[in-house]
């Protein structure tokens, strides 16, 4: 059952829902900062009495990022007053009349929610690693750790030296991929599928590993001058 602020505007945005889903209009508005909510029944009295919030340990993604705040397994009768009973809906913009599917664990959205992150390009700890890259490389967004930044190197393979790049990656971030890009002028970058992974060594925590990739041609015959890593989020 849904109570809306403006039924005409709601229908224009979300379309017609089955009869009985929208049960009325609400002339007030809920606070963005959290407040007490009491749900009562005319026949059985009080059903729920709880206070929600928008700060950890409550989910933070519903605070301005467009995600609805939904109960986890509502049929199990969770305690509405506990932050752990709630998660952001997986779909931005709300999904009235649809399943309340929450964001998947191990995803960037889940990580943002758990860490109270709002800005993908923010750098709360000043270590020159933006938040999205902190997630992809398995570092903490509020603990400086610039030692994991990609760095160039050379590796010996056979009798030849090759350009290489090494960086840390998260083993839990299954929704990101890494690309090696090359350039000769720092302006035009080309994604190279020819780079070969030399090694991927776990840090012993089952969460992160250090990986090293080398160029396809030896240094003496290569035109490569610059390397960088591009991180892509799967949608």
C-alpha positions as CSV (number, residue, x, y, z in Angstrom):
1,X,0.0,0.0,0.0
2,X,1.4,3.4,-1.0
3,X,0.5,6.8,0.4
4,X,1.5,9.6,-2.0
5,X,1.8,13.4,-1.7
6,X,0.2,14.1,-5.1
7,X,-1.6,11.2,-6.8
8,X,-1.8,12.9,-10.2
9,X,1.9,13.7,-10.2
10,X,2.7,10.2,-8.9
11,X,0.7,8.5,-11.7
12,X,2.3,10.8,-14.3
13,X,5.8,9.6,-13.2
14,X,5.2,5.9,-12.4
15,X,2.1,5.1,-14.4
16,X,-1.1,3.4,-13.3
17,X,-0.7,0.8,-10.5
18,X,-3.2,-1.9,-9.7
19,X,-6.3,-0.9,-7.8
20,X,-5.7,-0.7,-4.1
21,X,-2.0,-0.1,-4.2
22,X,-2.3,3.7,-3.8
23,X,-4.5,4.2,-0.8
24,X,-4.4,7.9,-0.4
25,X,-2.6,11.2,-0.3
26,X,-0.4,12.6,2.5
27,X,-0.4,16.4,2.9
28,X,2.8,16.6,5.0
29,X,6.3,15.4,4.3
30,X,8.8,13.2,6.1
31,X,12.0,14.7,7.4
32,X,15.2,14.1,5.5
33,X,17.1,14.1,8.8
34,X,15.0,11.3,10.4
35,X,12.0,11.4,12.7
36,X,9.5,9.3,14.6
37,X,7.0,7.3,12.6
38,X,3.9,5.7,14.1
39,X,1.7,3.3,12.1
40,X,-1.7,2.5,13.6
41,X,-4.7,0.5,12.7
42,X,-8.3,1.6,13.4
43,X,-9.1,-1.9,14.4
44,X,-6.0,-3.3,16.2
45,X,-4.2,-0.1,17.4
46,X,-0.5,0.6,17.1
47,X,1.4,-1.5,14.5
48,X,4.8,0.1,14.5
49,X,6.5,2.9,16.4
50,X,10.1,3.7,15.4
51,X,12.5,6.5,14.6
52,X,14.5,6.4,11.3
53,X,17.7,8.3,10.6
54,X,20.0,9.2,7.7
55,X,23.4,8.8,9.4
56,X,25.4,5.6,10.0
57,X,24.6,2.9,11.1
58,X,21.5,3.7,9.1
59,X,21.9,3.3,5.3
60,X,23.1,6.6,3.8
61,X,22.3,6.1,0.1
62,X,18.6,7.0,0.6
63,X,19.7,10.4,1.9
64,X,19.7,12.4,-1.4
65,X,20.9,9.8,-3.9
66,X,17.5,8.7,-5.0
67,X,17.3,5.3,-3.4
68,X,14.2,4.3,-1.4
69,X,14.7,3.0,2.1
70,X,13.2,-0.5,2.2
71,X,12.9,-3.3,4.8
72,X,15.0,-6.4,4.6
73,X,12.8,-9.5,4.4
74,X,9.7,-7.6,5.6
75,X,7.7,-10.9,5.8
76,X,9.9,-12.0,8.7
77,X,8.7,-9.1,10.8
78,X,12.0,-7.2,11.4
79,X,12.3,-4.6,14.1
80,X,11.7,-1.3,12.3
81,X,13.7,0.6,14.9
82,X,17.0,-1.3,14.0
83,X,19.1,0.2,11.3
84,X,20.1,-3.3,10.2
85,X,16.5,-4.0,9.2
86,X,16.8,-1.5,6.3
87,X,18.7,-1.2,3.1
88,X,18.6,1.0,0.0
89,X,16.5,-0.2,-2.9
90,X,18.6,-1.3,-5.8
91,X,16.8,1.0,-8.3
92,X,17.4,4.8,-8.2
93,X,14.2,6.8,-8.3
94,X,12.0,4.5,-6.4
95,X,10.1,1.4,-7.6
96,X,6.5,1.6,-6.3
97,X,4.6,-1.6,-7.0
98,X,7.7,-3.6,-7.7
99,X,9.7,-6.0,-5.6
100,X,11.8,-4.3,-2.9
101,X,15.1,-5.7,-4.2
102,X,17.9,-4.3,-2.1
103,X,21.4,-3.5,-3.4
104,X,23.6,-6.5,-3.8
105,X,26.4,-7.2,-1.3
106,X,29.9,-6.9,-2.9
107,X,28.7,-4.0,-5.1
108,X,29.9,-0.4,-5.3
109,X,26.5,0.8,-4.1
110,X,26.7,-1.5,-1.0
111,X,30.2,-0.2,-0.3
112,X,29.1,3.4,-0.6
113,X,26.2,2.7,1.7
114,X,28.4,1.0,4.3
115,X,30.9,3.8,4.3
116,X,28.6,6.7,4.1
117,X,30.0,7.9,0.8
118,X,28.0,10.3,-1.4
119,X,30.6,11.7,-3.9
120,X,32.2,9.2,-6.2
121,X,35.1,11.6,-6.9
122,X,35.5,12.7,-3.3
123,X,38.7,12.1,-1.3
124,X,37.9,12.2,2.4
125,X,41.3,11.1,3.5
126,X,43.4,13.3,1.1
127,X,45.5,10.4,-0.2
128,X,44.8,11.4,-3.8
129,X,42.6,8.3,-4.4
130,X,39.0,9.2,-5.1
131,X,36.3,7.2,-3.5
132,X,35.4,5.0,-6.5
133,X,39.1,4.0,-6.8
134,X,39.3,3.3,-3.1
135,X,36.5,0.7,-3.6
136,X,38.1,-0.8,-6.7
137,X,41.6,-1.1,-5.0
138,X,40.3,-2.3,-1.7
139,X,41.4,0.6,0.5
140,X,39.5,2.5,3.2
141,X,38.1,5.9,2.2
142,X,38.9,7.6,5.5
143,X,42.4,6.1,6.0
144,X,45.2,7.4,3.8
145,X,46.9,4.7,1.8
146,X,48.6,6.2,-1.3
147,X,51.0,3.3,-1.4
148,X,48.5,1.3,-3.5
149,X,48.5,3.8,-6.4
150,X,49.5,2.3,-9.7
151,X,53.2,2.7,-10.4
152,X,55.3,2.0,-13.5
153,X,58.2,-0.4,-13.5
154,X,60.2,-2.7,-15.7
155,X,60.2,-6.5,-15.7
156,X,62.7,-8.9,-17.1
157,X,61.2,-11.6,-19.4
158,X,63.7,-13.9,-21.1
159,X,66.6,-11.7,-22.2
160,X,64.5,-8.6,-22.6
161,X,63.2,-5.8,-20.4
162,X,59.5,-4.7,-20.7
163,X,57.5,-1.8,-19.5
164,X,55.1,-2.8,-16.7
165,X,52.6,-1.4,-14.3
166,X,51.6,-2.7,-10.9
167,X,48.6,-1.8,-8.7
168,X,46.4,-3.2,-5.9
169,X,42.9,-4.5,-6.7
170,X,40.0,-5.6,-4.6
171,X,39.1,-9.2,-4.9
172,X,35.6,-8.4,-3.5
173,X,34.8,-5.7,-6.1
174,X,33.3,-8.0,-8.7
175,X,31.5,-5.2,-10.5
176,X,34.6,-3.4,-11.7
177,X,37.2,-4.2,-14.4
178,X,40.7,-2.8,-15.0
179,X,42.1,-1.7,-18.3
180,X,45.8,-0.8,-19.1
181,X,46.1,2.3,-21.2
182,X,49.2,3.6,-23.0
183,X,50.2,7.0,-24.4
184,X,53.1,8.7,-26.0
185,X,52.1,12.3,-25.2
186,X,49.8,12.1,-22.0
187,X,47.0,13.5,-24.2
188,X,45.9,10.6,-26.3
189,X,45.3,7.3,-24.5
190,X,44.8,3.9,-26.0
191,X,43.4,0.9,-24.2
192,X,45.7,-2.1,-24.8
193,X,44.5,-5.6,-24.8
194,X,47.9,-6.9,-25.5
195,X,49.3,-6.4,-22.1
196,X,50.1,-9.7,-20.3
197,X,49.5,-10.3,-16.6
198,X,52.9,-11.2,-15.0
199,X,51.6,-11.9,-11.5
200,X,48.7,-11.5,-9.1
201,X,49.8,-12.0,-5.5
202,X,47.3,-12.0,-2.7
203,X,48.0,-9.8,0.3
204,X,47.0,-12.6,2.6
205,X,43.6,-11.1,3.6
206,X,41.4,-12.8,0.9
207,X,40.3,-9.3,0.0
208,X,43.1,-7.6,-2.0
209,X,45.9,-8.6,-4.3
210,X,48.8,-6.9,-6.1
211,X,48.8,-7.4,-9.8
212,X,51.5,-6.6,-12.4
213,X,51.0,-6.3,-16.2
214,X,53.8,-6.0,-18.8
215,X,53.8,-4.5,-22.3
216,X,53.7,-6.8,-25.4
217,X,57.0,-5.5,-26.9
218,X,60.4,-5.0,-25.2
219,X,61.4,-1.5,-24.2
220,X,64.0,-1.2,-27.0
221,X,61.4,-1.7,-29.7
222,X,58.4,-0.1,-27.9
223,X,56.9,3.4,-28.6
224,X,55.1,3.4,-25.2
225,X,56.2,6.2,-22.9
226,X,53.3,6.5,-20.4
227,X,51.0,4.0,-18.7
228,X,47.9,4.3,-16.6
229,X,45.1,2.1,-15.2
230,X,41.4,2.8,-16.1
231,X,38.7,1.4,-13.8
232,X,35.3,0.7,-15.2
233,X,32.1,0.0,-13.2
234,X,29.8,-2.6,-14.7
235,X,26.1,-1.5,-15.1
